[in-house]
Amino acid sequence: MKSKPSPLNAKNKEKDFWNDLPEHVKAGIELVQKQAADGKLTPHDEVMKKYAKYL
């Protein structure tokens, strides 16, 4: 798996937190990014409507 540059670390090119993450965390982030690109995420407002009764 190649390392990805982190947009959160644009000012500090010397150290990127991505490289310090465990592989299972990187895999989870990449999975969610793919799901988002594929339109498989539920919008926040729909989730809030469903769970409002518990808040």
Phi, psi and omega in degrees: 000127179282150175281143179254141174289141180269126177293339179286344185243034185295327182283330184249091183283348184286327184223126180241122183299336180305319182292339181269352182285145174295153183302323181293329177288317177301317181297320178295318178296316180296323178297313181295323177298320178293318178299320178296316180296328180274000180073029184261016179260153178265128180300147183305316183297326177292319179295317181296322177298317183294321187253008181302325183294343180267353183268000000 
